[in-house]
Amino acid sequence: MAEEFERWVPLRDLALSHLARHGDSPAVYYMRDTTGEVLKYGCTRCLRTRIVGNYLGGIGGSTTQRIHHALFEKGMIDRVEIAWIETNSEAEARLKESEYRRAYKKIHGRRPAWDLMD
């Protein structure tokens, strides 16, 4: 299923120019380590806010803070890549995220490293 994610961008190099409509769209996203390890499947109603504001900017709740800490305090920012699929709605993004998580857990017997939800 993850082959649907076509364009990978190193998170440290992500710019608004990578994002259609400057990221103002719902999307399902996939974060992986440069070794290929899946770190997180997520969804959002605004990709720009989630990635730039939350994960890179550190604004948000406990999950955001945990990922922000891993990126900057543990040096993961140099090893994380991100890809996304824009969707027509947040509901569609949530559905796709759930499908990716279930498929991953079925294959690996566990959730991705940064995912707390099953």
C-alpha positions in Angstrom: 0.0 0.0 0.0 2.8 2.4 0.8 3.8 2.5 -2.8 1.0 5.0 -3.3 3.4 7.6 -1.7 5.5 8.6 -4.7 7.5 11.7 -3.8 9.8 11.7 -0.7 11.2 14.9 0.7 13.9 15.0 3.4 12.1 16.7 6.3 15.0 19.1 6.9 14.6 20.3 3.3 10.8 20.6 3.2 9.7 24.0 1.9 6.2 25.4 1.1 7.1 25.1 -2.6 7.0 21.3 -2.2 3.3 21.6 -1.1 0.5 22.1 -3.6 -1.6 25.1 -2.6 1.1 25.8 0.0 -0.1 22.8 2.0 -3.5 24.1 2.6 -5.2 20.8 2.0 -6.3 17.6 3.8 -3.8 14.8 3.4 -2.6 11.5 4.7 1.2 11.4 5.3 3.9 8.9 5.9 7.2 9.6 7.7 10.1 7.2 7.5 13.7 7.0 8.5 16.2 7.0 5.7 16.8 3.3 6.5 13.3 2.7 5.3 11.8 2.1 8.8 8.2 3.4 9.0 7.9 6.0 11.7 4.4 7.3 11.4 1.3 7.4 9.3 -0.9 10.4 10.0 -3.7 12.5 8.6 -4.6 16.1 8.8 -7.0 18.7 7.5 -4.1 21.1 6.8 -0.8 19.5 5.8 1.2 22.8 6.3 0.0 23.3 9.8 0.6 19.7 10.8 4.1 19.4 9.5 5.5 23.0 9.7 3.6 24.3 12.7 3.3 21.1 14.8 6.2 18.8 14.1 8.8 21.3 13.0 7.6 24.2 15.1 6.7 22.2 18.2 3.3 23.8 18.7 0.7 21.3 20.0 0.0 18.5 22.3 1.9 15.5 23.6 2.3 13.6 20.3 3.5 16.8 18.6 6.0 17.4 21.4 7.2 13.8 21.4 7.9 13.9 17.6 9.4 17.4 17.8 11.7 16.2 20.5 12.8 13.2 18.5 13.4 15.4 15.5 15.5 18.1 17.2 16.8 16.8 20.5 17.6 13.3 19.2 18.8 14.5 15.8 16.2 12.6 13.7 15.6 15.7 11.6 18.6 14.6 9.4 17.2 11.1 8.9 13.4 11.6 8.4 11.7 11.7 5.0 8.1 12.5 4.4 5.6 11.8 1.6 1.9 12.6 1.4 -1.2 12.1 -0.6 -3.7 15.0 -0.7 -7.3 14.0 -0.2 -10.6 15.6 -0.9 -11.5 15.8 2.8 -10.2 15.2 6.3 -12.6 12.2 6.5 -11.0 10.6 3.5 -7.5 11.2 4.9 -8.6 9.6 8.2 -9.9 6.6 6.4 -6.6 6.2 4.4 -4.5 6.6 7.5 -6.5 3.9 9.2 -6.0 1.5 6.3 -2.2 2.1 6.2 -1.9 1.5 9.9 -4.0 -1.7 9.9 -2.0 -3.1 6.9 1.3 -2.2 8.6 0.3 -3.9 11.9 -1.0 -7.0 10.1 2.4 -7.4 8.4 4.7 -6.4 11.2 2.6 -7.3 14.3 3.1 -3.9 15.8 2.4 -0.3 15.0 5.0 2.1 13.5 7.6 3.5 15.9 6.0 7.0 16.4 2.4 5.8 16.2 0.5 5.5 19.5 -2.8 4.6 17.9 -3.6 1.2 16.4 
